[in-house]
């Protein structure tokens, strides 16, 4: 029965993705600026015939509904177009950059979970204590700080002033990493290149903190609220009256039920980490999907922007689906 429900939810993503495709297509066409003019630049040596030939090559001379039909038809067949500026299939370019973005998102999520869970649990257990007030003040600060500003501050302090960590990129040039999967940390382990592993981790630390700070604050606040609610519940009081150790009460009884709203937030934050990292990647020179999209927007590269947004939308949809599935395991009473 659960497998049928999961299949239904997967099939329900099809019309959602079609809706996203139509919206992003129309949005691109409403943006000011002609991609042909941007591709040709300020060159005055190009004839009108060459301009029309270029427009015809990319179907920009067709009517809007004809362009939409061509785009949707190609999308059904797995073809999301060719980049106007880079002259390569959009999905190939995205596939090359996606491992870097996923690695950064996972680094930020790991940092967030490692920091947020102890803070959320301790703040709830020691409510209104100095630790609780400092933790919530730190969480408020984390939510309030723009990621690009935090990134610049981290670079200035840890890279420029202390010289502990690198400023930009994913790995040092002298690491000589043999790429297998595109995930540098994983590739370093697979090839036993410990120099590359050290360099990859060092390059990942600062952008992960900058990207994950706001996520850490959100998870910590939600977990604290969930823990406070469950710690006041009757079954927790009953467990304490039976003489259960406080650690067991907190971790086994309270935390398990507090995880239900927390899992929702974590699932949504994964989508945000993957889709909202453009500024952080630009600040740290991280060669991921975010920086690729930023350049595509400047160049009015419609196919590349459309394909990237489709990938982002699919990520959000899948993150929500995974959260719903996890719900049924955390609480069997909940059905999809």
C-alpha positions, 0 to 999 in steps of 0.5 A, spaced: 500 500 500 505 504 501 509 503 495 502 505 491 502 511 495 509 513 493 508 511 486 502 516 486 506 521 489 511 520 483 506 521 478 503 527 481 510 530 480 509 530 472 504 536 472 507 540 477 514 539 472 510 541 466 507 547 470 514 549 472 516 548 465 511 553 462 512 558 467 519 559 467 519 559 459 514 565 459 518 568 464 524 568 460 521 571 454 518 576 458 525 578 461 528 584 457 534 583 452 535 579 446 540 573 447 542 574 440 544 581 441 548 579 447 551 573 443 554 578 438 556 583 442 557 590 440 560 588 433 558 592 427 561 587 422 555 582 423 550 583 417 542 582 418 542 576 414 547 573 419 543 575 425 536 572 422 540 566 421 542 565 428 535 567 431 532 561 426 537 557 429 535 557 436 527 558 434 527 565 436 524 567 430 518 563 431 511 565 435 511 564 442 506 558 442 511 555 437 517 556 441 513 553 447 511 547 443 518 546 441 521 546 448 515 542 451 516 537 446 524 536 446 523 536 454 519 530 454 524 527 450 529 529 455 532 534 451 532 541 455 536 545 449 543 547 447 546 553 451 546 559 447 553 561 449 557 555 451 554 551 445 553 545 449 547 541 451 544 544 457 543 538 461 551 536 460 553 543 463 548 542 469 551 535 470 558 537 470 556 542 475 551 539 479 556 534 483 560 541 486 553 544 488 551 537 491 557 537 495 557 544 498 549 543 500 551 536 503 557 540 507 552 545 509 547 540 511 552 536 515 554 543 519 547 545 520 545 538 523 551 537 527 550 544 530 543 545 530 541 538 534 545 539 540 543 546 541 536 545 540 536 539 545 540 543 550 536 549 549 529 545 550 532 541 556 535 547 560 529 552 558 530 560 560 537 558 562 543 562 560 545 557 555 538 557 552 538 565 551 545 565 548 543 559 543 536 563 541 540 569 540 545 566 536 540 563 532 536 569 531 543 572 529 544 566 524 537 567 521 538 575 520 545 575 517 545 575 509 549 569 507 554 573 502 556 578 508 557 572 512 561 569 507 565 575 506 567 576 514 569 569 514 574 570 508 577 576 511 578 573 518 579 565 517 583 566 510 586 573 510 587 575 517 589 568 520 591 564 513 588 558 516 583 556 510 583 558 502 579 563 499 576 560 493 575 554 489 574 547 491 581 544 491 588 546 490 591 546 484 597 541 486 592 536 489 593 532 483 586 529 484 583 523 479 576 525 478 571 519 478 564 521 481 565 529 481 565 529 488 572 531 490 571 528 497 569 521 495 574 521 489 579 523 494 577 517 499 576 512 493 583 514 490 587 514 497 589 521 495 589 524 502 592 530 500 586 532 496 582 530 501 585 535 506 585 540 501 577 539 499 575 539 506 579 545 507 576 549 501 569 546 503 569 549 510 567 556 509 562 556 504 559 550 508 558 555 514 556 561 510 551 557 506 548 553 512 548 558 518 541 560 516 539 553 516 542 551 522 538 557 526 532 555 523 533 547 525 535 549 532 529 553 533 524 548 530 527 542 534 527 547 541 520 548 540 518 541 538 522 538 544 519 543 549 512 541 547 513 534 547 517 534 554 510 537 557 506 531 554 503 526 559 507 520 556 514 524 558 511 525 565 509 518 565 516 515 563 519 520 568 514 517 574 516 510 572 523 512 574 526 512 567 533 516 566 533 523 564 537 521 558 532 516 556 526 520 557 529 526 552 532 522 547 528 516 546 521 519 548 521 526 547 526 527 541 523 522 537 516 525 537 520 532 536 523 530 530 516 530 526 516 537 525 524 538 524 524 533 519 519 537 515 524 543 516 530 539 514 527 536 508 525 543 505 532 546 507 535 541 503 531 544 497 533 551 499 541 549 500 541 546 493 537 551 489 539 558 493 546 557 493 548 562 487 550 568 492 555 563 496 558 560 490 559 567 487 562 569 493 567 563 494 568 562 487 565 555 487 564 552 480 557 549 482 550 550 478 549 556 482 555 560 479 553 557 472 546 560 473 548 567 474 552 567 468 546 564 464 542 570 467 547 575 465 547 572 458 540 571 457 541 564 456 534 561 455 535 554 455 541 553 460 536 557 465 530 553 463 534 547 464 537 549 471 530 551 474 527 545 472 533 541 476 531 546 482 524 544 481 525 537 481 529 537 487 524 541 491 519 536 489 523 530 491 525 533 497 518 534 499 516 526 497 522 524 501 519 528 507 513 525 507 515 518 506 520 519 512 513 521 516 510 514 515 516 511 519 517 516 524 510 516 526 506 510 523 499 513 524 501 518 519 499 516 512 501 519 505 
